[in-house]
Amino acid sequence: MKLIRNFLMASAVTGILASSVLANADLVAQGEKIFNTKNLGNCLACHAVNGKNIDGPGSMGPKLTGLSYWDDKTLYDTVFDIYSARGLTNTSMPAFGKAGWLSDTQIKAVVAYLKTIN
């Protein structure tokens, strides 16, 4: 009986972890699309990632590396309103959330994608 209970518990935990990984993969894919799409985030126009950019200078903003070490809140706040989050007054990056260009869900997806860039 104890063996069956332990097996069922292990199966439940494995199922939860697997669904979490799949949900995160979907979020990362959505974030990458927003990051790369001209009429959405269009982040790639100013931020080079892995040596590529779409149509902008690609060096206007900093190269995005090592973002997996940043906490989610800092990344979210930076995308939402870089002026308040980072105390900057002179930057070309728009306040995507504050200006209403990206929704809360879209910013969370971009953050999930940013965390995969090394």
The 8 nearest C-alpha neighbors of each residue, nearest first, counted from 0:
[[1, 3, 2, 4, 5, 6, 7, 8],
 [0, 2, 4, 3, 5, 6, 7, 8],
 [3, 1, 5, 0, 4, 6, 7, 8],
 [2, 4, 6, 0, 1, 5, 7, 8],
 [3, 5, 1, 7, 6, 2, 8, 0],
 [6, 4, 8, 2, 7, 3, 9, 1],
 [5, 7, 3, 9, 4, 8, 10, 2],
 [6, 8, 10, 4, 5, 9, 11, 3],
 [9, 7, 5, 11, 10, 6, 4, 12],
 [10, 8, 6, 12, 11, 7, 13, 5],
 [11, 9, 7, 13, 8, 12, 6, 14],
 [10, 12, 14, 8, 13, 9, 7, 15],
 [11, 13, 15, 9, 14, 10, 16, 8],
 [12, 14, 10, 16, 11, 15, 17, 9],
 [15, 13, 11, 17, 12, 16, 10, 18],
 [14, 16, 12, 18, 13, 17, 19, 11],
 [17, 15, 19, 13, 14, 18, 12, 20],
 [16, 18, 14, 20, 19, 15, 13, 21],
 [19, 17, 21, 15, 20, 16, 22, 14],
 [18, 20, 16, 22, 17, 21, 23, 15],
 [19, 21, 23, 17, 18, 22, 24, 16],
 [22, 20, 24, 18, 23, 19, 17, 25],
 [23, 21, 19, 25, 24, 20, 18, 26],
 [22, 24, 26, 20, 25, 21, 27, 19],
 [25, 23, 21, 27, 26, 22, 20, 28],
 [26, 24, 28, 22, 23, 27, 29, 21],
 [25, 27, 23, 108, 29, 24, 28, 30],
 [26, 28, 112, 30, 24, 111, 29, 25],
 [29, 27, 25, 31, 30, 26, 24, 32],
 [30, 28, 26, 32, 27, 31, 108, 25],
 [31, 29, 109, 108, 27, 112, 33, 32],
 [30, 32, 34, 28, 33, 29, 112, 35],
 [31, 33, 29, 35, 30, 34, 36, 28],
 [32, 34, 40, 30, 36, 39, 31, 35],
 [33, 35, 31, 42, 40, 32, 41, 36],
 [34, 36, 32, 41, 33, 43, 31, 42],
 [37, 35, 41, 33, 39, 38, 32, 34],
 [36, 38, 41, 39, 35, 40, 44, 42],
 [39, 37, 36, 41, 40, 33, 35, 100],
 [40, 38, 36, 33, 37, 41, 34, 101],
 [39, 41, 34, 33, 42, 36, 38, 37],
 [40, 42, 37, 36, 35, 43, 34, 39],
 [43, 41, 34, 40, 44, 45, 46, 35],
 [42, 44, 46, 52, 45, 41, 35, 53],
 [43, 45, 55, 54, 42, 53, 57, 41],
 [46, 44, 57, 60, 59, 43, 55, 56],
 [47, 45, 43, 57, 60, 62, 42, 61],
 [46, 48, 57, 52, 62, 51, 50, 43],
 [49, 47, 50, 51, 63, 62, 46, 52],
 [48, 50, 51, 47, 116, 63, 64, 62],
 [51, 49, 48, 47, 52, 62, 57, 46],
 [52, 50, 47, 48, 49, 53, 57, 43],
 [51, 53, 43, 47, 57, 44, 54, 48],
 [52, 54, 44, 43, 55, 51, 35, 57],
 [55, 53, 44, 52, 56, 57, 43, 45],
 [56, 54, 44, 57, 45, 53, 52, 43],
 [55, 57, 58, 45, 59, 44, 54, 52],
 [58, 56, 45, 47, 46, 52, 55, 44],
 [57, 59, 56, 60, 45, 46, 61, 47],
 [58, 60, 45, 57, 56, 61, 46, 55],
 [61, 59, 46, 45, 58, 62, 57, 92],
 [60, 62, 46, 63, 58, 59, 47, 45],
 [63, 61, 47, 46, 64, 48, 60, 58],
 [62, 64, 48, 61, 46, 47, 66, 65],
 [65, 63, 117, 66, 116, 62, 48, 67],
 [64, 66, 117, 67, 68, 116, 63, 69],
 [65, 67, 68, 114, 69, 64, 113, 116],
 [68, 66, 114, 65, 69, 115, 116, 117],
 [69, 67, 66, 65, 70, 114, 117, 71],
 [70, 68, 66, 67, 71, 74, 73, 114],
 [69, 71, 72, 73, 68, 74, 67, 66],
 [70, 72, 74, 73, 75, 69, 110, 111],
 [71, 73, 75, 74, 70, 76, 77, 69],
 [74, 72, 76, 75, 71, 70, 77, 69],
 [73, 75, 77, 71, 72, 76, 110, 78],
 [76, 74, 72, 78, 77, 73, 79, 71],
 [75, 77, 79, 73, 84, 78, 74, 80],
 [78, 76, 81, 74, 84, 75, 80, 79],
 [77, 79, 75, 76, 80, 95, 81, 74],
 [78, 80, 96, 76, 95, 94, 77, 97],
 [81, 79, 94, 82, 77, 78, 83, 97],
 [80, 82, 77, 84, 85, 83, 94, 78],
 [81, 83, 87, 86, 80, 84, 85, 88],
 [84, 82, 86, 81, 85, 80, 87, 77],
 [85, 83, 81, 77, 76, 82, 86, 80],
 [84, 86, 87, 81, 83, 82, 77, 76],
 [87, 85, 83, 82, 84, 88, 81, 89],
 [88, 86, 82, 85, 89, 90, 81, 83],
 [87, 89, 82, 90, 86, 83, 81, 85],
 [90, 88, 87, 91, 82, 92, 86, 81],
 [91, 89, 92, 88, 87, 82, 93, 81],
 [90, 92, 93, 89, 60, 59, 45, 94],
 [93, 91, 90, 94, 81, 60, 95, 45],
 [92, 94, 95, 91, 80, 81, 98, 90],
 [93, 95, 80, 97, 79, 98, 96, 81],
 [96, 94, 100, 79, 98, 93, 101, 97],
 [97, 95, 79, 99, 101, 98, 94, 100],
 [96, 98, 94, 99, 79, 95, 80, 100],
 [97, 99, 96, 95, 100, 94, 93, 101],
 [100, 98, 96, 97, 101, 95, 102, 94],
 [99, 101, 95, 98, 96, 102, 39, 97],
 [102, 100, 96, 95, 99, 105, 106, 103],
 [103, 101, 105, 104, 106, 96, 99, 100],
 [102, 104, 106, 105, 107, 101, 96, 79],
 [105, 103, 107, 102, 106, 108, 101, 109],
 [104, 106, 108, 102, 107, 103, 101, 109],
 [107, 105, 109, 103, 108, 104, 110, 102],
 [108, 106, 110, 104, 105, 109, 111, 103],
 [107, 109, 30, 105, 26, 111, 106, 110],
 [110, 108, 30, 106, 112, 111, 107, 113],
 [111, 109, 113, 107, 112, 108, 74, 106],
 [112, 110, 108, 27, 114, 109, 113, 107],
 [113, 111, 27, 109, 30, 110, 114, 115],
 [112, 114, 110, 115, 116, 111, 109, 66],
 [113, 115, 67, 66, 111, 112, 116, 110],
 [116, 114, 113, 112, 67, 117, 111, 66],
 [117, 115, 113, 114, 64, 66, 65, 67],
 [116, 65, 64, 115, 66, 67, 63, 114]]
